[in-house]
Amino acid sequence: MIESRPSELPYIERVWRSRSDDVGRMMSVATSHWELVFWEHQGAMQAAVLGPETKASHAPVPGDADFFGISFALGTSMPHLPVSRLVGGNAEIPDVTRRSVWLKGSAWHVPDYDNAEAFVRRMVREDIVDTDHVVPAVLGGAAPDVTDRTLQRRFVAATGQTQGAIRQIHRARQAAVLIQEGVSSQEVVHRLGYFDQPHLARSLKRYVGRTATQLSAPDPQEPLSLLYKPGPMGPA
């Protein structure tokens, strides 16, 4: 079971935590956001930066482990660890203990679910994370004041993906949540602008790893990764 919450901090998309019990693997849903994740397993603390995922995939889950993650807002990145190199992958953070984690040569207290904002504020102050404000503005519907080529370059630099790929993933996640809430596939097609039901089915399979029927009857032995009702995204 995953517990999550939004954040008032513009650098953060979501904060979440979970515990694995009798689950050996999960379906990792495609996401455009990179994450900083900490987990404790068999008394050892570990941490990693997880890059965006462009498609759904199966992921192993260690038993009896506690997880905590910060999902960062689109446009926010770590200049010393380009997100474009992390798409579909991750970067392990070494020398983590229950009390401390090393970031760019400095020791930090390990954050938790309740103080994630303080941790990220320090990351901002020390220039570990930065934001290209054009990215969230354009995704929200604002007209860019740069050329298409420049905009594409800035999207890839800040998110590792094109604007089109981000919108496709966002729409598929919206569709999955609606279907889980009991909305019919036909209505989802109409609301979200899919061409037809086969188009929706292909999108769900690629980005969520589930059919509409499977989303309506979740499998407790293979749960989905963090999936929540995303906020609105402006027109392309």
C-alpha positions as CSV (number, residue, x, y, z in Angstrom):
1,M,0.0,0.0,0.0
2,I,1.4,3.4,-1.0
3,E,0.5,6.5,1.0
4,S,1.2,9.8,-0.8
5,R,0.5,13.5,-0.5
6,P,1.0,16.6,-2.7
7,S,3.3,19.5,-1.6
8,E,3.0,23.2,-1.6
9,L,6.6,23.5,-2.7
10,P,6.8,24.0,-6.5
11,Y,9.9,21.8,-6.8
12,I,8.0,18.8,-5.6
13,E,5.3,16.8,-7.4
14,R,4.5,14.3,-4.7
15,V,5.9,12.8,-1.5
16,W,5.2,9.1,-0.8
17,R,6.0,6.2,1.5
18,S,5.2,2.5,1.5
19,R,6.0,-0.8,3.1
20,S,6.4,-4.1,1.2
21,D,5.1,-7.2,2.9
22,D,3.9,-10.2,0.8
23,V,4.6,-8.6,-2.6
24,G,7.5,-9.9,-4.7
25,R,7.1,-7.5,-7.7
26,M,5.1,-4.6,-8.9
27,M,4.1,-3.0,-12.1
28,S,6.1,0.2,-12.4
29,V,3.9,2.7,-14.2
30,A,5.5,5.1,-16.7
31,T,6.2,8.5,-15.2
32,S,7.8,11.7,-16.5
33,H,9.1,12.6,-13.0
34,W,12.4,11.7,-11.5
35,E,12.5,10.7,-7.9
36,L,14.8,10.6,-4.9
37,V,14.1,7.3,-3.0
38,F,15.3,5.9,0.3
39,W,14.5,2.4,1.6
40,E,15.5,0.3,4.5
41,H,15.8,-3.5,4.0
42,Q,17.3,-6.0,6.5
43,G,18.7,-3.2,8.6
44,A,20.5,-1.5,5.8
45,M,19.6,2.0,4.4
46,Q,19.9,2.6,0.7
47,A,19.1,5.5,-1.6
48,A,19.0,6.2,-5.3
49,V,17.9,8.7,-7.9
50,L,15.3,7.1,-10.2
51,G,14.9,8.5,-13.6
52,P,11.7,8.9,-15.6
53,E,10.2,5.8,-17.0
54,T,8.9,6.0,-20.6
55,K,6.9,2.7,-20.4
56,A,5.5,0.3,-17.9
57,S,7.7,-2.5,-16.7
58,H,7.9,-5.2,-14.0
59,A,10.1,-4.3,-11.0
60,P,11.2,-6.6,-8.1
61,V,10.2,-5.5,-4.6
62,P,12.4,-6.6,-1.6
63,G,10.3,-8.1,1.2
64,D,9.8,-6.4,4.5
65,A,11.3,-3.1,3.3
66,D,10.2,0.5,4.1
67,F,10.3,3.1,1.3
68,F,10.2,6.8,1.1
69,G,10.3,9.0,-2.0
70,I,10.2,12.5,-3.3
71,S,8.9,12.9,-6.8
72,F,10.2,16.1,-8.3
73,A,8.1,18.5,-10.4
74,L,8.6,18.7,-14.2
75,G,11.3,21.2,-15.0
76,T,13.2,20.6,-11.8
77,S,16.5,18.9,-12.3
78,M,20.0,18.3,-10.7
79,P,22.6,19.9,-13.0
80,H,25.4,17.7,-11.7
81,L,23.3,14.6,-12.5
82,P,21.5,15.3,-15.9
83,V,18.1,13.7,-15.9
84,S,18.5,13.0,-19.6
85,R,21.1,10.3,-18.6
86,L,18.7,8.7,-16.1
87,V,15.7,8.0,-18.3
88,G,14.8,4.3,-17.8
89,G,17.6,4.0,-15.2
90,N,18.9,5.1,-11.8
91,A,21.9,6.3,-10.0
92,E,22.7,4.8,-6.6
93,I,23.7,7.1,-3.8
94,P,26.5,5.5,-1.8
95,D,27.3,5.6,1.9
96,V,23.8,6.1,3.2
97,T,23.0,5.5,6.9
98,R,19.8,5.9,8.9
99,R,21.0,9.3,9.9
100,S,22.9,10.7,7.0
101,V,23.3,10.8,3.2
102,W,26.0,12.4,1.2
103,L,25.1,14.8,-1.6
104,K,27.8,16.6,-3.6
105,G,30.4,16.2,-0.9
106,S,28.2,17.2,2.1
107,A,26.5,15.2,4.8
108,W,22.7,15.7,5.1
109,H,20.2,14.3,7.5
110,V,18.1,11.6,5.8
111,P,14.6,13.2,5.1
112,D,11.3,11.5,5.9
113,Y,7.7,11.8,4.8
114,D,7.0,14.8,7.1
115,N,10.1,17.0,6.4
116,A,10.7,16.4,2.7
117,E,10.1,20.1,2.0
118,A,12.8,21.2,4.3
119,F,15.2,18.8,2.7
120,V,14.4,20.1,-0.8
121,R,14.5,23.7,0.3
122,R,18.1,23.1,1.3
123,M,18.8,21.4,-2.0
124,V,17.6,24.6,-3.7
125,R,19.6,26.9,-1.5
126,E,22.8,24.9,-2.2
127,D,22.1,24.8,-5.9
128,I,21.8,21.0,-6.0
129,V,18.5,21.3,-7.8
130,D,17.3,24.0,-10.3
131,T,14.2,24.7,-12.3
132,D,13.7,25.7,-15.9
133,H,10.4,27.6,-15.4
134,V,9.6,27.5,-19.1
135,V,8.8,23.8,-18.8
136,P,5.9,23.9,-16.3
137,A,4.7,27.2,-17.9
138,V,4.4,25.6,-21.3
139,L,2.8,22.4,-19.9
140,G,0.3,24.6,-18.2
141,G,-0.7,26.2,-21.5
142,A,1.5,29.3,-21.7
143,A,2.8,30.4,-25.1
144,P,6.6,29.9,-25.1
145,D,8.8,33.0,-25.9
146,V,11.5,30.7,-27.5
147,T,11.8,28.9,-30.8
148,D,10.4,25.4,-31.2
149,R,14.0,24.0,-31.4
150,T,15.1,25.8,-28.3
151,L,11.9,24.7,-26.5
152,Q,12.6,21.0,-27.4
153,R,16.2,21.3,-26.2
154,R,15.1,22.8,-22.9
155,F,12.4,20.1,-22.4
156,V,14.9,17.3,-23.0
157,A,17.6,18.9,-20.8
158,A,15.1,19.5,-17.9
159,T,13.0,16.3,-18.1
160,G,14.9,13.9,-20.4
161,Q,11.8,13.7,-22.6
162,T,10.0,15.6,-25.3
163,Q,6.8,17.6,-24.6
164,G,4.8,15.1,-26.6
165,A,6.0,12.1,-24.6
166,I,5.2,13.8,-21.3
167,R,1.7,14.6,-22.4
168,Q,1.1,11.0,-23.6
169,I,2.3,9.6,-20.2
170,H,0.2,12.1,-18.3
171,R,-2.9,11.2,-20.3
172,A,-2.4,7.5,-19.8
173,R,-2.1,8.0,-16.1
174,Q,-5.3,10.1,-16.1
175,A,-7.1,7.4,-18.0
176,A,-6.0,4.7,-15.5
177,V,-7.2,6.7,-12.5
178,L,-10.6,7.3,-14.2
179,I,-11.0,3.6,-15.0
180,Q,-10.1,2.7,-11.4
181,E,-12.8,5.2,-10.2
182,G,-15.4,3.3,-12.3
183,V,-15.5,5.5,-15.4
184,S,-16.2,3.5,-18.6
185,S,-13.6,3.1,-21.3
186,Q,-15.9,4.8,-23.8
187,E,-16.3,7.8,-21.5
188,V,-12.5,8.0,-20.9
189,V,-11.9,8.0,-24.7
190,H,-14.3,11.0,-24.9
191,R,-12.9,12.9,-22.0
192,L,-9.3,12.6,-22.8
193,G,-9.3,12.8,-26.6
194,Y,-8.3,9.3,-27.6
195,F,-9.2,8.4,-31.2
196,D,-11.1,5.3,-30.1
197,Q,-11.1,2.4,-27.6
198,P,-8.2,0.5,-29.3
199,H,-6.1,3.7,-29.1
200,L,-6.9,3.9,-25.3
201,A,-6.1,0.2,-24.9
202,R,-2.7,0.5,-26.6
203,S,-1.8,3.6,-24.4
204,L,-2.8,1.8,-21.2
205,K,-0.8,-1.3,-22.1
206,R,2.3,0.7,-23.0
207,Y,2.3,3.2,-20.1
208,V,0.4,1.5,-17.3
209,G,1.0,-2.2,-18.1
210,R,-2.7,-3.0,-17.6
211,T,-5.8,-3.4,-19.6
212,A,-9.0,-1.5,-18.6
213,T,-10.4,-4.8,-17.2
214,Q,-7.3,-5.4,-15.1
215,L,-7.5,-1.8,-13.8
216,S,-11.1,-2.4,-12.7
217,A,-10.1,-5.5,-10.7
218,P,-6.6,-4.9,-9.3
219,D,-4.2,-7.8,-8.6
220,P,-3.0,-7.6,-5.0
221,Q,-0.1,-9.9,-5.8
222,E,1.3,-7.4,-8.3
223,P,0.3,-3.9,-7.4
224,L,0.9,-0.7,-9.4
225,S,3.6,1.8,-8.5
226,L,2.5,5.3,-7.4
227,L,-0.6,6.2,-9.3
228,Y,-2.6,9.3,-8.3
229,K,-5.0,11.7,-9.9
230,P,-2.7,14.1,-11.8
231,G,-3.4,17.8,-12.0
232,P,-4.5,19.4,-15.3
233,M,-2.1,19.9,-18.1
234,G,-2.8,22.6,-20.6
235,P,-3.3,22.0,-24.3
236,A,-0.3,21.2,-26.5
